[in-house]
Amino acid sequence: MRRLRPPIALALVLITIVSLFTAGCGQGKSDETPQGEEKLKVAFVYIGSPGDAGWTYAHDQGRKYLEEKLPYVETEVVESVPEADSERVIEQLAAKGNKIIFTTSFGYMDPTIRVAKKYPDVVFLHCSGYKTDENVGTYFGRMYQARYLSGLVAGKATKTNIIGYVAAHPIPEVIRGINAFTLGVRKVNPQAKVKVIWTNTWFDPVREKEVANTLLDAGADVIAQHQDTPGPQQAAQERGKLSIGYNSDMSALAPRAVMTSAVWNWGPYYVRTVEAVKNGTWKPEQYWGPMSDGIVDLAPFGPMVPEETKQLVEAEKQKILKGEWDVFTGPIKDQNGTVVVPEGRRMTDKEMLEMSWFVEGVEGTIPKS
């Protein structure tokens, strides 16, 4: 997967904007490494640039957190790596002496596995995939939990009962997010519909914004997304409508539109993983962290979100954090109104990870691969 490069000028604008908003927020890093201890080299492969203000930006914030918390770590980054070229880049990083390599896009999965076989003494962590090996683990978070909570906010806010969803690729990860969001919307507003249009891209600000405008033209007054840039958020703001961001807190880039964002917090996971590798306790696993681990969350609410909505979201969030309930617990109907998850039954992880159908309330189709 992930992503087409935007026009250079637009990319530079995004990078400049994000830099302005983040420059004052950086945290200092200790430059002291214990005497005589060699730096541990850790590499990251990015599908885009941290200037996307989304997916790659969130990973890069996690990388910076890692360097800040573990002064013995030295990181290396390769940005904007096409999936077709990723095996070469991953192998170069391993050959250069990096002992841990994080590959941060689904489409890097098979290249990561192939390179790992050639470098058994290097630990590889692949984000959002499902294949492991003796020296390869996968990592992701239960973003569907934050998606559900953001759906509550959207369902309360819509006046037209049409919510637009700018969706990337029709894979289980994205479908699961749309469904969780829609379950949240429909819990507070059973009349609302979530209208989905696919972009078949991860990172294309122009295309993402165009699709958002198409959804706004169709009557949507709230825009949500599974995309890497704030293009859909900016489209909503320009039209005087509301939005739900993704990946990072996008409120700075569309402050009059963004009610909240479903966000990633990769830093603590990166620290735990690197420490485990260094201490010799790391084992390959398929990590799928819940909201209680802190890997996913909601960004602060915008001023347009009523106190009643905030209290509702907090109550639902506490049920998730305490493990009392999870999003995909029945009864759940599909688009045709057929009950696919009976009352009281919770979907298994396998079922959620392979999700290929829409819940009731979604308007749109899933293209056949």
VOPA-921138 format. One record per residue (C-alpha): x, z, y; chain; residue number from 1. Coordinates in nm, 4 decimals, decimal comma. Each point is the difference from the previous one (the first is absolute). Example, Ala and Ser with C-alpha at 12.3 -4.5 7.8 and 13.67 -1.06 7.14 Angstrom:
<dopas>
((1,2300; 0,7800; -0,4500); 'A'; 1) ((0,1370; -0,0660; 0,3440); 'A'; 2) 
</dopas>
This chain:
<dopas>
((0,0000; 0,0000; 0,0000); 'A'; 1) ((0,0798; 0,0944; 0,3454); 'A'; 2) ((0,0163; -0,2020; 0,2753); 'A'; 3) ((0,0405; -0,2924; 0,2273); 'A'; 4) ((0,2219; 0,0350; 0,2998); 'A'; 5) ((-0,1730; -0,0118; 0,3368); 'A'; 6) ((0,1218; -0,2250; 0,2786); 'A'; 7) ((0,3318; 0,1373; 0,1253); 'A'; 8) ((-0,1327; 0,0739; 0,3475); 'A'; 9) ((-0,2925; 0,1988; -0,1354); 'A'; 10) ((0,2283; 0,1899; -0,2358); 'A'; 11) ((0,2236; 0,0947; 0,2915); 'A'; 12) ((-0,2985; 0,1182; 0,1999); 'A'; 13) ((-0,1187; 0,2162; -0,2898); 'A'; 14) ((0,3476; 0,1451; -0,0479); 'A'; 15) ((0,0273; 0,0774; 0,3718); 'A'; 16) ((-0,3414; 0,1674; 0,0111); 'A'; 17) ((0,0673; 0,2134; -0,3049); 'A'; 18) ((0,3426; 0,0968; 0,1335); 'A'; 19) ((-0,1532; 0,1174; 0,3291); 'A'; 20) ((-0,2506; 0,2185; -0,1769); 'A'; 21) ((0,2437; 0,1439; -0,2532); 'A'; 22) ((0,3144; 0,0399; 0,2096); 'A'; 23) ((-0,1080; 0,3415; 0,1256); 'A'; 24) ((-0,1040; 0,1233; -0,3424); 'A'; 25) ((0,3233; -0,0359; -0,1946); 'A'; 26) ((0,1467; 0,3086; -0,1596); 'A'; 27) ((0,3645; 0,0797; -0,0012); 'A'; 28) ((0,2057; -0,0380; -0,3157); 'A'; 29) ((0,2865; 0,2222; -0,0963); 'A'; 30) ((0,3224; -0,2023; -0,0120); 'A'; 31) ((0,1684; 0,2546; -0,2179); 'A'; 32) ((0,0627; -0,0806; -0,3653); 'A'; 33) ((0,1463; 0,2812; -0,2108); 'A'; 34) ((0,3776; -0,0297; 0,0118); 'A'; 35) ((0,1375; -0,2236; -0,2723); 'A'; 36) ((-0,3423; -0,1226; -0,1067); 'A'; 37) ((-0,0484; -0,3760; -0,0073); 'A'; 38) ((-0,3106; -0,1423; 0,1594); 'A'; 39) ((-0,2755; -0,0960; -0,2438); 'A'; 40) ((-0,0903; -0,3620; 0,0699); 'A'; 41) ((-0,3721; -0,0756; -0,0041); 'A'; 42) ((-0,1445; -0,3452; 0,0717); 'A'; 43) ((-0,3429; -0,1269; 0,1031); 'A'; 44) ((-0,1415; -0,3511; -0,0373); 'A'; 45) ((-0,2755; -0,0821; 0,2513); 'A'; 46) ((-0,2492; -0,2847; -0,0103); 'A'; 47) ((-0,0303; -0,0003; 0,3799); 'A'; 48) ((0,1495; 0,1656; 0,3045); 'A'; 49) ((-0,0621; 0,3555; 0,1224); 'A'; 50) ((-0,1371; -0,1763; 0,3070); 'A'; 51) ((-0,3163; -0,0804; -0,1950); 'A'; 52) ((-0,1372; 0,3386; 0,1094); 'A'; 53) ((-0,1447; 0,0287; -0,3485); 'A'; 54) ((0,1237; -0,0083; -0,3601); 'A'; 55) ((0,3722; -0,0484; 0,0611); 'A'; 56) ((-0,0025; 0,2241; 0,3065); 'A'; 57) ((-0,1407; 0,2835; -0,2135); 'A'; 58) ((0,2707; -0,0475; -0,2642); 'A'; 59) ((0,2700; -0,0082; 0,2651); 'A'; 60) ((-0,1269; 0,3252; 0,1484); 'A'; 61) ((0,0355; 0,1443; -0,3503); 'A'; 62) ((0,3569; -0,1306; -0,0233); 'A'; 63) ((0,0900; 0,1624; 0,3309); 'A'; 64) ((-0,1551; 0,3262; -0,1188); 'A'; 65) ((0,2163; -0,0216; -0,3127); 'A'; 66) ((0,3201; -0,0392; 0,2029); 'A'; 67) ((-0,1011; 0,2850; 0,2283); 'A'; 68) ((-0,0773; 0,2431; -0,2819); 'A'; 69) ((0,2890; -0,0936; -0,2324); 'A'; 70) ((0,3197; -0,0452; 0,2046); 'A'; 71) ((0,1930; -0,1056; -0,3102); 'A'; 72) ((-0,2098; -0,3176; -0,0205); 'A'; 73) ((0,1018; -0,3324; 0,1516); 'A'; 74) ((-0,2700; -0,2680; 0,0016); 'A'; 75) ((0,0116; -0,3774; 0,0098); 'A'; 76) ((-0,2955; -0,2239; 0,0799); 'A'; 77) ((-0,0717; -0,3677; -0,0564); 'A'; 78) ((-0,3063; -0,1159; 0,1936); 'A'; 79) ((-0,2385; -0,2923; -0,0374); 'A'; 80) ((0,0948; -0,0842; -0,3584); 'A'; 81) ((-0,2262; -0,2685; -0,1525); 'A'; 82) ((-0,1107; 0,0837; -0,3497); 'A'; 83) ((0,1522; -0,3215; -0,1303); 'A'; 84) ((0,3419; 0,1120; 0,1276); 'A'; 85) ((-0,0296; 0,3681; -0,0822); 'A'; 86) ((0,1950; -0,0005; -0,3291); 'A'; 87) ((0,3129; -0,1285; 0,1746); 'A'; 88) ((-0,0293; 0,2611; 0,2743); 'A'; 89) ((-0,0657; 0,2889; -0,2402); 'A'; 90) ((0,2991; -0,0998; -0,2130); 'A'; 91) ((0,2262; -0,0200; 0,3053); 'A'; 92) ((-0,0981; 0,3523; 0,0992); 'A'; 93) ((0,0754; 0,1294; -0,3490); 'A'; 94) ((0,3353; -0,1792; -0,0075); 'A'; 95) ((0,0947; 0,1587; 0,3339); 'A'; 96) ((-0,0150; 0,3481; -0,1477); 'A'; 97) ((-0,3456; 0,1217; 0,0944); 'A'; 98) ((-0,0997; 0,2617; -0,2567); 'A'; 99) ((-0,3729; 0,0065; 0,0794); 'A'; 100) ((-0,2005; -0,3055; 0,1041); 'A'; 101) ((-0,3595; 0,0101; 0,1250); 'A'; 102) ((-0,1827; -0,3337; -0,0125); 'A'; 103) ((-0,3113; 0,0254; 0,2149); 'A'; 104) ((-0,2363; -0,2835; -0,0891); 'A'; 105) ((-0,2096; -0,0759; -0,3075); 'A'; 106) ((0,1559; -0,3447; -0,0397); 'A'; 107) ((0,3450; 0,1534; -0,0470); 'A'; 108) ((-0,1023; 0,1571; -0,3306); 'A'; 109) ((0,1333; -0,2519; -0,2530); 'A'; 110) ((0,3210; -0,0723; 0,1962); 'A'; 111) ((0,0632; 0,3748; 0,0148); 'A'; 112) ((-0,0397; 0,0322; -0,3764); 'A'; 113) ((0,2376; -0,2918; -0,0632); 'A'; 114) ((0,2734; 0,1310; 0,2279); 'A'; 115) ((-0,0348; 0,3524; -0,1379); 'A'; 116) ((0,0939; -0,1221; -0,3477); 'A'; 117) ((0,3320; -0,1206; 0,1397); 'A'; 118) ((0,0750; 0,3275; 0,1804); 'A'; 119) ((-0,0906; 0,2893; -0,2320); 'A'; 120) ((0,1839; 0,2527; 0,2187); 'A'; 121) ((-0,2161; -0,0769; 0,3043); 'A'; 122) ((-0,3482; 0,1523; 0,0457); 'A'; 123) ((-0,2699; -0,2388; 0,1197); 'A'; 124) ((-0,3350; 0,1044; 0,1456); 'A'; 125) ((-0,2669; -0,2653; 0,0441); 'A'; 126) ((-0,2952; 0,0574; 0,2322); 'A'; 127) ((-0,3547; -0,0778; -0,1200); 'A'; 128) ((0,0946; -0,1632; -0,3286); 'A'; 129) ((-0,0606; 0,1119; -0,3564); 'A'; 130) ((0,3104; -0,0947; -0,2030); 'A'; 131) ((0,2647; 0,2602; -0,0791); 'A'; 132) ((0,3259; 0,0100; -0,1942); 'A'; 133) ((0,2706; 0,2537; -0,0834); 'A'; 134) ((0,1290; -0,0227; 0,3582); 'A'; 135) ((-0,3140; -0,1247; 0,1763); 'A'; 136) ((-0,2924; 0,2026; 0,1309); 'A'; 137) ((-0,3034; -0,0962; 0,2047); 'A'; 138) ((-0,1553; 0,1831; 0,2920); 'A'; 139) ((-0,3201; -0,0194; 0,1988); 'A'; 140) ((-0,2642; 0,2275; 0,1475); 'A'; 141) ((-0,3738; 0,0404; -0,0473); 'A'; 142) ((-0,0790; -0,1772; 0,3221); 'A'; 143) ((-0,3564; -0,0412; -0,1182); 'A'; 144) ((-0,0547; 0,3667; 0,0896); 'A'; 145) ((0,0909; -0,0563; 0,3648); 'A'; 146) ((-0,1952; -0,3276; -0,0051); 'A'; 147) ((-0,3125; 0,1858; -0,1046); 'A'; 148) ((0,0368; 0,2489; 0,2846); 'A'; 149) ((0,0524; -0,2791; 0,2516); 'A'; 150) ((-0,3159; -0,1632; -0,1361); 'A'; 151) ((-0,1960; 0,3093; 0,0990); 'A'; 152) ((0,1226; -0,0476; 0,3572); 'A'; 153) ((-0,0910; -0,3695; 0,0011); 'A'; 154) ((-0,3430; 0,0569; -0,1534); 'A'; 155) ((-0,0862; 0,2550; 0,2647); 'A'; 156) ((0,1195; -0,2264; 0,2817); 'A'; 157) ((-0,1620; -0,3353; -0,0779); 'A'; 158) ((-0,3130; -0,0976; 0,1938); 'A'; 159) ((-0,0485; -0,3461; -0,1511); 'A'; 160) ((0,0506; 0,1259; -0,3580); 'A'; 161) ((0,2585; -0,2750; -0,0492); 'A'; 162) ((0,3613; 0,1073; -0,0473); 'A'; 163) ((0,2653; -0,2694; -0,0277); 'A'; 164) ((0,2920; 0,0334; -0,2423); 'A'; 165) ((0,3073; -0,2211; 0,0404); 'A'; 166) ((0,1424; -0,0094; -0,3533); 'A'; 167) ((0,3393; -0,1239; -0,1176); 'A'; 168) ((0,0168; -0,1093; -0,3649); 'A'; 169) ((-0,2716; 0,0468; -0,2677); 'A'; 170) ((0,1979; 0,2400; -0,2196); 'A'; 171) ((-0,1168; 0,3379; -0,1376); 'A'; 172) ((0,1829; 0,1958; 0,2709); 'A'; 173) ((-0,1944; -0,1754; 0,2759); 'A'; 174) ((-0,3314; -0,0116; -0,1888); 'A'; 175) ((0,0272; 0,3719; -0,0725); 'A'; 176) ((0,0551; 0,0712; 0,3684); 'A'; 177) ((-0,2999; -0,2093; 0,1058); 'A'; 178) ((-0,2188; 0,1752; -0,2554); 'A'; 179) ((0,1117; 0,3500; 0,1003); 'A'; 180) ((-0,0543; -0,0822; 0,3662); 'A'; 181) ((-0,3476; -0,1363; -0,0761); 'A'; 182) ((-0,0944; 0,3095; -0,2006); 'A'; 183) ((0,0876; 0,2060; 0,3063); 'A'; 184) ((-0,1979; -0,2283; 0,2299); 'A'; 185) ((-0,3072; 0,0061; -0,2228); 'A'; 186) ((0,0061; 0,3761; -0,0528); 'A'; 187) ((-0,0848; 0,0522; 0,3668); 'A'; 188) ((-0,1784; -0,3308; 0,0656); 'A'; 189) ((-0,1682; -0,1572; -0,3066); 'A'; 190) ((-0,1188; -0,2959; 0,2083); 'A'; 191) ((0,3481; -0,1097; 0,1044); 'A'; 192) ((0,1832; -0,2959; -0,1551); 'A'; 193) ((0,3742; -0,0636; -0,0201); 'A'; 194) ((0,0680; -0,3703; 0,0473); 'A'; 195) ((0,3315; -0,1157; -0,1516); 'A'; 196) ((0,2063; -0,3064; 0,0888); 'A'; 197) ((0,3305; -0,0695; -0,1756); 'A'; 198) ((0,3072; -0,1201; 0,1900); 'A'; 199) ((0,2194; -0,0468; -0,3105); 'A'; 200) ((0,2901; 0,1358; 0,2037); 'A'; 201) ((0,1565; 0,3380; 0,0563); 'A'; 202) ((0,1735; -0,0599; 0,3292); 'A'; 203) ((-0,1436; -0,2640; 0,2290); 'A'; 204) ((-0,1129; 0,1485; 0,3335); 'A'; 205) ((-0,1619; -0,3214; 0,1216); 'A'; 206) ((-0,2016; -0,0556; -0,3166); 'A'; 207) ((-0,1016; 0,3656; -0,0235); 'A'; 208) ((-0,1294; -0,0011; 0,3560); 'A'; 209) ((-0,1880; -0,3266; -0,0557); 'A'; 210) ((-0,1799; 0,1435; -0,3016); 'A'; 211) ((-0,0879; 0,3148; 0,1920); 'A'; 212) ((-0,1549; -0,2123; 0,2731); 'A'; 213) ((-0,1986; -0,1936; -0,2613); 'A'; 214) ((-0,1401; 0,3292; -0,1291); 'A'; 215) ((-0,0809; 0,1136; 0,3528); 'A'; 216) ((-0,1802; -0,3299; 0,0584); 'A'; 217) ((-0,2052; 0,0763; -0,3125); 'A'; 218) ((-0,1272; 0,3225; 0,1547); 'A'; 219) ((0,2563; 0,2572; -0,1068); 'A'; 220) ((0,0523; 0,2796; 0,2513); 'A'; 221) ((0,2684; 0,1814; -0,2005); 'A'; 222) ((0,3078; -0,1701; -0,1483); 'A'; 223) ((0,2015; 0,1385; -0,2916); 'A'; 224) ((0,2953; -0,1611; -0,1735); 'A'; 225) ((0,2489; -0,0180; -0,2826); 'A'; 226) ((0,2669; -0,1867; 0,1964); 'A'; 227) ((0,3410; 0,0791; 0,1403); 'A'; 228) ((-0,0407; -0,0477; 0,3738); 'A'; 229) ((-0,2318; 0,1315; 0,2721); 'A'; 230) ((-0,1432; -0,3474; 0,0658); 'A'; 231) ((-0,3512; 0,0929; -0,1244); 'A'; 232) ((0,0068; 0,3201; 0,2060); 'A'; 233) ((0,0919; -0,1933; 0,3114); 'A'; 234) ((-0,2767; -0,2531; -0,0650); 'A'; 235) ((-0,2525; 0,2844; -0,0165); 'A'; 236) ((0,1261; 0,1517; 0,3238); 'A'; 237) ((-0,0122; -0,3326; 0,1836); 'A'; 238) ((-0,3650; -0,0364; -0,1020); 'A'; 239) ((-0,0944; 0,3561; 0,0950); 'A'; 240) ((-0,0529; 0,1053; -0,3626); 'A'; 241) ((0,1423; 0,2729; -0,2237); 'A'; 242) ((0,2477; -0,0051; -0,2879); 'A'; 243) ((0,1744; 0,1823; -0,2826); 'A'; 244) ((0,3767; -0,0549; -0,0278); 'A'; 245) ((0,2232; -0,0046; -0,3049); 'A'; 246) ((0,3579; 0,0836; -0,1044); 'A'; 247) ((0,0930; 0,1904; 0,3160); 'A'; 248) ((-0,1840; 0,1513; 0,2946); 'A'; 249) ((-0,0950; -0,3154; 0,1907); 'A'; 250) ((-0,1713; 0,1766; 0,2905); 'A'; 251) ((0,2890; -0,0619; 0,2402); 'A'; 252) ((-0,0485; -0,3758; -0,0369); 'A'; 253) ((-0,3802; -0,0006; 0,0403); 'A'; 254) ((-0,0891; 0,3394; 0,1474); 'A'; 255) ((-0,3558; -0,0893; 0,1006); 'A'; 256) ((-0,0872; -0,1294; -0,3471); 'A'; 257) ((0,1817; 0,2029; -0,2657); 'A'; 258) ((-0,2072; 0,2960; -0,1212); 'A'; 259) ((0,2570; 0,0980; -0,2624); 'A'; 260) ((0,2363; -0,1654; -0,2499); 'A'; 261) ((0,0628; 0,0456; -0,3709); 'A'; 262) ((0,3745; 0,0679; 0,0022); 'A'; 263) ((0,3012; 0,0199; -0,2292); 'A'; 264) ((0,2541; 0,2810; 0,0170); 'A'; 265) ((0,2880; -0,1144; -0,2206); 'A'; 266) ((0,2713; 0,2344; 0,1285); 'A'; 267) ((-0,0566; 0,3069; -0,2200); 'A'; 268) ((-0,0255; -0,2193; -0,3105); 'A'; 269) ((0,3312; -0,1700; 0,0844); 'A'; 270) ((0,1677; 0,3375; 0,0487); 'A'; 271) ((-0,1339; 0,1441; -0,3276); 'A'; 272) ((0,1015; -0,3095; -0,1938); 'A'; 273) ((0,3529; -0,0246; 0,1371); 'A'; 274) ((0,0556; 0,3714; -0,0576); 'A'; 275) ((-0,1167; -0,0372; -0,3607); 'A'; 276) ((0,2384; -0,2916; -0,0604); 'A'; 277) ((0,2905; 0,1899; 0,1543); 'A'; 278) ((-0,0773; 0,3128; -0,2031); 'A'; 279) ((-0,0338; -0,1935; -0,3249); 'A'; 280) ((-0,3641; 0,0971; -0,0495); 'A'; 281) ((-0,1583; -0,3375; 0,0788); 'A'; 282) ((-0,1959; -0,1740; -0,2732); 'A'; 283) ((-0,1844; -0,3330; 0,0191); 'A'; 284) ((-0,3694; 0,0484; 0,0687); 'A'; 285) ((-0,3018; -0,1695; 0,1503); 'A'; 286) ((-0,0608; 0,2249; 0,2975); 'A'; 287) ((-0,3439; -0,0314; 0,1585); 'A'; 288) ((-0,0136; 0,2846; 0,2452); 'A'; 289) ((-0,3247; 0,1552; 0,1242); 'A'; 290) ((-0,0836; 0,0981; 0,3556); 'A'; 291) ((0,0969; 0,3585; -0,0891); 'A'; 292) ((0,3611; -0,1198; -0,0360); 'A'; 293) ((-0,0054; -0,1164; 0,3611); 'A'; 294) ((0,0887; -0,3594; -0,0803); 'A'; 295) ((-0,3304; -0,1297; 0,1449); 'A'; 296) ((-0,2069; 0,1391; 0,2844); 'A'; 297) ((-0,2136; -0,0795; 0,3013); 'A'; 298) ((0,1519; -0,0405; 0,3442); 'A'; 299) ((-0,1394; 0,2140; 0,2844); 'A'; 300) ((-0,3462; -0,0982; 0,1216); 'A'; 301) ((-0,0499; -0,1971; 0,3165); 'A'; 302) ((-0,2021; 0,1479; 0,2880); 'A'; 303) ((-0,3034; -0,2125; -0,0931); 'A'; 304) ((-0,0514; 0,1831; -0,3320); 'A'; 305) ((-0,2727; 0,2686; 0,0293); 'A'; 306) ((0,0649; 0,3579; -0,1071); 'A'; 307) ((-0,2745; -0,0268; -0,2616); 'A'; 308) ((0,1852; -0,2862; -0,1692); 'A'; 309) ((0,3290; 0,1896; 0,0083); 'A'; 310) ((-0,1602; 0,2993; -0,1710); 'A'; 311) ((-0,1581; -0,2197; -0,2666); 'A'; 312) ((0,3322; -0,1698; -0,0756); 'A'; 313) ((0,1802; 0,3338; -0,0190); 'A'; 314) ((-0,2542; 0,1370; -0,2478); 'A'; 315) ((0,0372; -0,3056; -0,2257); 'A'; 316) ((0,3777; 0,0116; 0,0352); 'A'; 317) ((0,0110; 0,3596; -0,1174); 'A'; 318) ((-0,1909; -0,0892; -0,3171); 'A'; 319) ((0,2604; -0,2676; -0,0750); 'A'; 320) ((0,2966; 0,2243; 0,0835); 'A'; 321) ((-0,1290; 0,2785; -0,2234); 'A'; 322) ((-0,0633; -0,2400; -0,2879); 'A'; 323) ((-0,3695; 0,0883; -0,0073); 'A'; 324) ((-0,1047; -0,3644; 0,0247); 'A'; 325) ((0,1506; -0,3465; 0,0214); 'A'; 326) ((-0,1243; -0,3226; 0,1527); 'A'; 327) ((-0,0791; -0,2056; -0,3098); 'A'; 328) ((-0,2383; 0,2485; -0,1579); 'A'; 329) ((-0,3399; -0,1312; -0,1088); 'A'; 330) ((-0,2605; -0,1059; 0,0491); 'A'; 331) ((0,1554; -0,3204; 0,1332); 'A'; 332) ((-0,1751; -0,3370; 0,0014); 'A'; 333) ((0,1558; -0,3428; 0,0223); 'A'; 334) ((-0,1060; -0,2751; 0,2409); 'A'; 335) ((-0,2911; -0,0935; -0,2244); 'A'; 336) ((-0,1388; 0,3520; -0,0005); 'A'; 337) ((0,1076; 0,0710; -0,3579); 'A'; 338) ((0,1298; 0,3504; -0,0688); 'A'; 339) ((0,3588; -0,0435; -0,1213); 'A'; 340) ((0,1100; 0,3639; 0,0325); 'A'; 341) ((-0,2652; 0,2441; -0,1254); 'A'; 342) ((-0,0806; 0,3147; 0,1928); 'A'; 343) ((0,2639; 0,2683; -0,0392); 'A'; 344) ((0,2638; -0,2219; -0,1606); 'A'; 345) ((0,3250; -0,0555; 0,1822); 'A'; 346) ((0,1776; -0,3304; -0,0454); 'A'; 347) ((0,3325; 0,0211; -0,1817); 'A'; 348) ((0,3241; -0,0961; 0,1716); 'A'; 349) ((0,0201; -0,3071; -0,2210); 'A'; 350) ((-0,3468; -0,1116; 0,1072); 'A'; 351) ((0,0822; 0,0511; 0,3665); 'A'; 352) ((0,3338; -0,1768; -0,0259); 'A'; 353) ((-0,1660; -0,3020; -0,1634); 'A'; 354) ((-0,3041; -0,0126; 0,2292); 'A'; 355) ((-0,1329; -0,3542; 0,0358); 'A'; 356) ((-0,3593; 0,0427; 0,1227); 'A'; 357) ((-0,1696; 0,0996; 0,3237); 'A'; 358) ((-0,2297; 0,2975; 0,0479); 'A'; 359) ((-0,3507; -0,0239; 0,1409); 'A'; 360) ((0,0095; -0,0578; 0,3731); 'A'; 361) ((0,2899; -0,2466; 0,0066); 'A'; 362) ((-0,0782; -0,3531; 0,1176); 'A'; 363) ((0,2589; -0,2438; -0,1285); 'A'; 364) ((0,1424; -0,1421; -0,3185); 'A'; 365) ((0,3198; 0,0578; -0,1945); 'A'; 366) ((0,1793; -0,3313; -0,0623); 'A'; 367) ((0,1030; -0,0609; -0,3564); 'A'; 368) ((0,3757; -0,0001; -0,0462); 'A'; 369) 
</dopas>
